[in-house]
């Protein structure tokens, strides 16, 4: 276990917009605190990784889109992992994903969890 590693498991997606910005905000904040952050996307969370989708999701009417928070996380160095099985669940292909997402099997989530000292789930 790495004391400086955080895992955020993202299962919330476009149908629960109020839950979508905070995980990216927390990820960016953790990186600013010198922690290494991995985000694992599965179930509905995968929908946010589809090109153009995060720009259309607003946690608060009149507020910033989820894409602003997602891009901040990417720019800060958060690593994004997408479960390959959830692509099929969401009728997506690898070509649908934004740049910088690593496709992995479900077992990777367990490996990331073993290495993390803190795990958040949204």
N, C-alpha and C positions, 0 to 999 in steps of 0.2 A: 504494500500500500504506500502510495506517495502522499505525504501530508499536504503537498501543495497542488493536488489535482482534484478538480470538481467535475462531476458528471451531472448533466441536466438531461433528463429523459422527457422528450416532448411528444405527448399524445394528443394535445389539443390542437384544433385546426380552425378552418374558416367558419365552422358552425358555432364556435364559442370565441368570438373575437375579443372579448374582455380578458381572456386568459392568454392571449397571444403575444403581447408586447413585453410583459414583465420578464419572461424567461430570457429573452435576448438582452434586456436591460441588466438583469442580474449577472448574465454571462460577461458582459462588457465591464461591469463593475468589478467582478472577481479578477479579471485580467488586469485591471488597473491596480488591484491590490496584490499583484505579482503571483497570482495563482494561474495554473494551466487549466483550461476549460475545454471539455468535450461536450457536444450536444448530440444526442442520439434521437433521431426522428422515427416514429413508428405510428401506426394506426392513423388517426386524423392529422397528426402533426406533419406528416409527409406532404400534405396538400399545400403547406406554406412554402415548400421548396420548389413548387412548380413555377416556371418562368412567368412573371407578370401577375401572379396571384397575390403576393404579400402587399403589392401596391394598392390592392382593392379592399383590403381588410383594415377596418378602423375600430380600435378598441373603444373609442369615445367619439361620438359625433362632433365633428369640427376639430378633432385632434389629428395628430400625426398618424400616417399609415404604419402598419407593422413593418413594412419594408425599411423604414428609417431605422428602426431598432435592430432589425436583422442585418442591415448593411453595417451598422456600427459594430455589431458583434464580429462580423467577418473581418472588418478593417482592424479590429483590436487583436485578431489572431485566434479566435475561437475556432475549433475544428468541428465541422459538421459531418455527421455520419447518418446515412439513410439506410434503413432496413430494406433489403431487396424485396421481401415478401409484401411489405406495405405499398410498394409501387403497384403491384398487381391489384391489391385491395382498392387503391385509388385510381385504377385504370390509367396508370402513368407508365412511361418508359424512361430509361435513362436519359434520352434526348430531351425530355420535358424538364429536367432539373436545372436549376441555376448553376452557374459555375462554382467550382470549389467544393462540391459535395462528394464525399467518398461513399460509394455503395458497399455495404457489408451485410453479412448474414446475421441472423439473430444472436448467434453465439458471441458475436463481438460485444453486444451489450453487457453480457456477463463478464467478459474480460475487462471492459472499461470500468465496470462496477467494482471488480476486485482491486483495481489500481487506484480508485478514487477514495479520498478520505471523507468526502461529502457528496451526497446524492440528492438532487432535487427532482421532483416530478411534477409536470404540469399537464 
